[in-house]
Amino acid sequence: MKILPALLCLLGVSVAHADPRADLQHAFDGVLAAGGFRGYAQGRVFGPGLPAMEGDVDVLFPDRIHVRTDDIEFIALSDRAWINTFGFWTQTDRSLLPITAFDTAAMRQAIASISNVRLEGTARTGNCSAHVYYFHSNGRLPGASGEGDLRAWVCDGNGRPARLEATDTRTAEKLVFAFDWTRRPDVSAPR
C-alpha cells in the first residue's frame, strides 16, 4: 500500500511544475504541426474594418482557405479563387477576397509573444474536457489575429485548442473560434 502514496506524490510533483505558458504555446505549435485547422468562427475574422461573419472555416497552411457563411462562400488557393453566388461558383481575383496567406513565421512569432498566462480553471466544451487559459498575444495566432487579450480552451486529452476568444486591445472587437479536430480541413477547387 506504500506504492499508492508514492504515486500520488509523484503526480502532485508533475502538476506543481506545470508551466501554463509552455502548455499554451505547445497547443498552438500543434496547430502549426497539423498543417491547418477547421472550425466555426464568429466576429471580425478577417480583421478590423471588415464585416463580422459567422460560419465554417477550413485552412491549410500557408495559403488555402474555404469559408462558408449564410451570406458568402469562397475558396482561395495559392493562385486562384472562387466565390459562390446564387449557387454558382465563379472564378475571381484572389486579391479581392478578405484574406491573406498564413505566414508560418509570423504565427510562430505570435506564439512566442504569448505572455501573462493565467490558468483560469477547467471547463467542458462540445469536444472535450479542457483547461481554460487567459493570456496576452501580439500578432496572428492560428485562429485569431491582432494584439490583445485572449482566452483559450485546451483539450486535456490531446493538448489541442478547442476554442479561442480574442479581444483586440485597440478596437475592443471580439472574435470566437471553435476548433473542430474531428476531420481534416478540406480546401480544393470547386467541382
N, C-alpha and C positions, 0 to 999 in steps of 0.2 A: 504493500500500500504506500510505501515511501516514493514510488515512482510517480504516482499521480501528482503530489505536491510539487515534485521537481519539474514535471512537465508544465504545470500551471505557472510556475515561477519563470521558466524559460519563455513561455508565451507572453507573460507580462513584460519581460525584458524586451522582446521584439516589438511589442506595441508601444512601449515607452520610448523607443528610439525611432519611431516612425517620423518621417520628415514630410509634412503636408506639401511643401513647395515641390520637393522631388517627386512625390506621388502624382501631383497635378501635372508637372512637366512631362513625366513618363506617360501619362494618359494622352496628352496631345502629341507627343512623339509617336505614340502608337497609331494615331490618325494618319500621320505622315507616312509611317511604315506600311499602312494598309493601302496607300496609293490613292486614297479618296474617301468619300463618305456619302451617305444619303440621309435624308431626314425631312422634317417638316419645319418650315421657317415662318415666323410671324414678325413683322416690323420692317424697318428700312434695311433690307438685306443687302442692297447694292450701294449703300452709303447715304450720307446726308444729302438733302436736296432732291433725292429721287423718291418716287411714291413708295409708301409702305405696301407690302404684299403679304399674302398668306398662301402657302402652298408647298408642294413637294419639290425637293431639290436633290439632284444627283450630280456629284462632282467626281471627276477623275483628274488627278494632277498630271500635267500642270495647267491644262487649258481646255478641258472639256466639261460642259455643264448642260444639264437638261432641267428646265424649270417648268412646273405645271401649276397654274393658279386658276381661279374661276374666270379671271379677266384675260390672261395671256398664257401662251405656252411657246417656249422656244428651245432650240437646241443649238449649241455652239461647239464646233470642233476647232482644232487649231487654225484652220484656214478657210472654213466655210461656216455658214449659219443659216438656220431656217426659222420661220415664225409660222405658227398655226393660226390662221384667221378663218373663222366660219367653217371649221372642219377641214380646211385645205392647207397643206404645207406649201410655203412659198420661200424660195431661197432669198436671202437678204444679205446685206453688207454686215459683217460681224461687228464692225466699229459702231454700228447703230444700236447695238444691244447694250444694256446697262451692266456689262461685265468686263472684267479684265482677266488676265491669266493669274493663276495662283502661284505666286513666286515662293518656291520652297525655302530659299534663303531668308526671305522676309518673314515667312511663318516661323522659321527657326529662331529668328531674332525676337519675334513676339513671344515665343515660348520662353526664351532666355530672360525676357523682361518681366516675367511673372514675379510679383512681389507682394508683400503684405498679406501673405496667405494665412487664412484662419479657417480651421475646421469648424463648421457650424453645427454639425450633427449628422444624423442619418435620416434617410427617407426611402420610401418605396416609390419607384417610377413605374410606368407601364411595362418596362422591360426587366427591371432588376431591383435588388436592394442596393442602395448607394450611399456613399459618404458625400456630404454637401460641403463645398469649399467656397469661401468668399475671397476674392483676390483682386489685384490691380494688374493691368497689362497695357502695353503700348504696341500698336501695330495690328497686323492681320493674323489672328489665330484661325485655325481651321474651324469654320462655322460662324465667325464674327470678326469684324474689324473695328478699328478705332482705338482711341485712348480712353480708358475708363475703368470703372469697377464692374466686375463680373461675378457670377455665381456659376459653379459647375457641379453637376451631379455625376460622380464617377462610380461605375458599377463595381461592386465588391468582387464579383466572380471573375471578370475578365480585365478589369482595370481600364476599360474604355469609357469615354464620356457618354452619358446618356442624355444629358440636357445641358444647355448653356444659355445663360441670360446675361446680356451685356447692356450697360447703360453708358452712353457716350458722355464724357465729362463736359464737353463744350455745349452740346445741344440737349442733353437730358433725354435723348431718344432711346427707346428700348428695343432690343432685338431678342427674340427667343428662338432657339434652335433645338429641336428634339431629334437626336441621332437615332437612326434605325440600322442596327447591325445584323438584322435577320437576313438581308440579301445584299449582294454586292451592287454598287452603283451601276447603272446601265446608261451609257451615253453613246448613241450611234445615230447615223443619218436616218432621217425618217423614211419609212417604206411607202 
